[in-house]
Amino acid sequence: MQIYDINLDTDIILGSSGYPSPKIFLNCIKILKCQMVTVSIRRLIKNEDNNFLNLIKKTKCRILPNTAGCLSAKEAIVTAEMAREMFETDLIKLEVMEDDLTLKPSKKYTIRAAEALIKKGFKVLPYTTDDINFAKSLKSLGCKVIMPWGSQIGSGRGLENPKKLLKIREEMPDLTLIIDAGIGRISHVCETFEIGYDGILLNTAISKAEYPEEFARALSLSMEAVKKSIKSGLIPKRNFATPSTTTIGIPFKK
């Protein structure tokens, strides 16, 4: 998966919060052969959690800082600047929410923050809804990676509007598109790749599973399976029945 000038060997970005223990978190990374994890800068600033920061560095994964918890463009910009200083990276997962209840990405403030951050030299990975115009606006600013939601954060409802997500894919063939939020089942992961998306970012589906490591193993197997199936050449969907056997040679059939 291509993230600006970084080429990852895996198509999964893993969230880093809510795991039952540091050991389980590290095991999930190992099982998935994950090469990039996302970290909330506000969590680090608020808790001053050096143990957590050391744990993240111990993974040896590339760190993708995020601006989770920001409700304005100004907050997101300041948080991104702090992230660049802390982790010495221009990558930033941009999250600007409309409110604390729905955690829906704010179109207005996300676009405003993205424009400012790109001018400051950041490589922005914006979190969006499945609104095609939202995605187009960010592409026009220079975002090369866009991360639409499948459904609301932590909902586990999967891809609620696959047609909208497919439209984004079809109209933006040159961008890296990653489904971020809403994944709760292995079937959701398979659907993501079957509609042509490049990767997934997930946290809750693994960290809140009853047995996170088992879910990670299942996820690893499903990723291999869905990619093999796509390479096999999937049959097209049709709106009408097509017989699987020939009628040639059948009595009374012309």
Sequence and secondary structure as in RCSB ss.txt:
>XXXX:A:sequence
MQIYDINLDTDIILGSSGYPSPKIFLNCIKILKCQMVTVSIRRLIKNEDNNFLNLIKKTKCRILPNTAGCLSAKE
AIVTAEMAREMFETDLIKLEVMEDDLTLKPSKKYTIRAAEALIKKGFKVLPYTTDDINFAKSLKSLGCKVIMPWG
SQIGSGRGLENPKKLLKIREEMPDLTLIIDAGIGRISHVCETFEIGYDGILLNTAISKAEYPEEFARALSLSMEA
VKKSIKSGLIPKRNFATPSTTTIGIPFKK
>XXXX:A:secstr
 EETTEE SSSEEEE S  S HHHHHHHHHHHT  EEEEEHHHHHHH  HHHHHHHHHTT EEEEE TT  SHHH
HHHHHHHHHHHH   EEEE  BS TTT  B HHHHHHHHHHHHHTT EEEEEE S HHHHHHHHHHT SEEEE S
SSTT     S HHHHHHHHHH TTSEEEEES   SHHHHHHHHHTT  EEEESHHHHTSSSHHHHHHHHHHHHHH
HHHHHHTT     SS   SS  TT TT  
